[in-house]
């Protein structure tokens, strides 16, 4: 072998060296380690996120449910929360619940409801119709219906002079004897709870008390609006008919009061206690309705340190019964207006 051949053999590529093989193997295992590490990190982070999401939404859902329970304690005449279910997703959740009413001692379905919640405020929103009504009522229509077709009861403040008053007690003759119903009664003035109990016939179920929670300015606002509407020289008659409904007549979602029967349909011995305790305890807890509870407490306590039974004045009630029992309310001088609500079969 000559010198040229020896040089060629010396520099000839004989394939990868052991060092190159080691480098390649190290790179391969490094990639594998990175992939495994990434998978483990992703798994751990995902688990933490899912646990955080589930626990946070569960707390928000329970808080939303508690908020609703307190709200139904002081509002929503003769309406109670039944079965409920929380459906949590990612970031947002939804609370589905059923409401029912008592007609006498018979519970009837009142509707399905939904409330959403989220720990990201920008996502926590409600879409669609949230009015709770079956359809959008026209401006000249006083009568409203909820989403299951029940008539929404109306309430008339005794210190406001209305153009006309609803008198659904006069409709009782049109209903069959096999029917039971609820009806709101608006009084001619405010009464104490004990006075109201003595005013309602014994064979009629007293379901709910409408409490006077209105400040002088609120009553003045209602009165001034009604007087303006009644003035034909200011507003034409056809326009008065359109304007009187939204601002002067109060509906179920506008009023606050005391449930006198529990969620099992049994009479409550001292119904005002739950009402007072709810307002007094919730006014100091931050939440969506804190301002409402503070306002109610201030109005009812008259700037005292607590609300007492004597501070509560009743402007009306919701009662239930059959046709014959409710007829006993006709021509009662203390009833200024009456508005029919849910009607159902007795049996």
C-alpha angles and dihedrals in degrees: 000000000000126000094264092055091047091054091048091052091048095055098034115121106243095180132274118336124231088257092058090050091052092050092050092048091049091051091050094051090045090056091048091050091049091051093048091046091050091049092049093047091047091049094049093045091046091050091050091047092048092048091048091046093048096045094044095047091045090055092045090049093050090046090051090050092049090049090053093048091053091045092052089050093064101025144026101073113239092349125125136185114246129175118355138188132193117214111192122192130166113313093340136061137186131217115209117192139167125225129204140183136213121238100187102314094331119101117216131190114263104180150287117274136189133203124184128208137181140169090226106072095204090060097041100093141128121233131195130016112346097168093101090227127127091233139347107281121221119252093250095051119097095183118085131184129206123229094277093049099260117147110250108233120237130219129203121203111230093222093056121081109222129201089232138357128223113242108186092158084080089063095061093095088062092060126083125249090242092065131095122195148174123236133182118226120202113201131223090237140351121290137185120256092251092050091052092050090056093046097057116077114249096240091058118085112235103211106169143009121219106221124210102244096154125120121219090254092054092051090046090052092052091047095047092050092050093048091051091051093047092053103095091189090063102038127023115247095249090053091048089058090056097045102046097072109063101041107033108032113071122215134200095276092050099060138071130207153125129297109222095190126051129234089275093056095253124136116258114226097214104015095173092068096073090046093051094042093050094052094041095049099040097049090075096047118088113236146113093293102036092112090052093053091046091052093047092048093049093049097046099039092048088222093307122130093255144016118249132194089253090060092061117092122185121222098178146332144227114234133180135203144112128294096270097047095047091051086073087073094062116116093008106155094218093060112089098171140001129201126191119227130171120004123194144162116281093221 
